[in-house]
Amino acid sequence: MTMLATNTNIHSELTIDTIPPKVSLTTPTNLKTGISKTGTIILKLTEDIKSYSFNKIP
């Protein structure tokens, strides 16, 4: 989808990405056993997104 934003001072064209990223890699791997409950989980996606950290999951 392409949007055109205009006003008296600004004229720009924005392209909105409508395809969500997909998970391409996980650490630990799927179905891995013996994982620490306090260990780090890493997800790699097919495109960059704004990062976020979870300190505690209830």
C-alpha positions in Angstrom: 0.0 0.0 0.0 1.3 3.4 -0.8 0.2 6.6 1.0 0.7 10.2 0.0 1.0 12.7 2.8 0.7 16.3 2.0 0.4 19.7 3.7 1.7 23.1 3.0 5.2 22.3 4.2 5.6 18.5 3.7 5.2 16.3 0.7 6.4 12.7 1.0 5.4 9.2 -0.1 5.3 6.3 2.3 5.3 2.6 1.5 3.7 0.5 4.2 5.0 -3.1 4.6 2.0 -5.3 4.9 3.9 -8.6 5.0 4.8 -9.6 8.6 8.2 -11.0 9.4 8.6 -14.8 10.0 10.7 -16.6 12.5 13.8 -18.0 10.7 15.8 -19.3 13.7 15.3 -20.0 17.4 17.7 -20.6 20.2 17.2 -23.0 21.9 16.0 -25.0 19.0 12.5 -26.4 18.7 11.8 -29.4 21.0 15.1 -29.0 22.8 15.0 -30.6 26.3 16.9 -29.7 29.5 16.5 -26.0 29.0 17.0 -23.7 32.0 13.9 -21.8 33.0 16.0 -18.6 33.4 17.9 -19.0 30.2 17.9 -16.7 27.2 15.6 -17.2 24.3 16.7 -15.8 20.9 14.4 -15.4 17.9 15.8 -14.4 14.5 13.3 -12.9 12.1 13.3 -12.6 8.3 13.4 -8.8 8.6 14.5 -6.2 11.2 11.9 -5.0 13.7 12.1 -2.7 16.7 13.8 -4.7 19.5 12.2 -5.5 22.8 13.4 -7.2 26.0 11.4 -9.3 28.4 12.8 -9.3 31.9 10.2 -11.7 33.4 7.4 -13.8 31.9 4.8 -14.8 34.5 
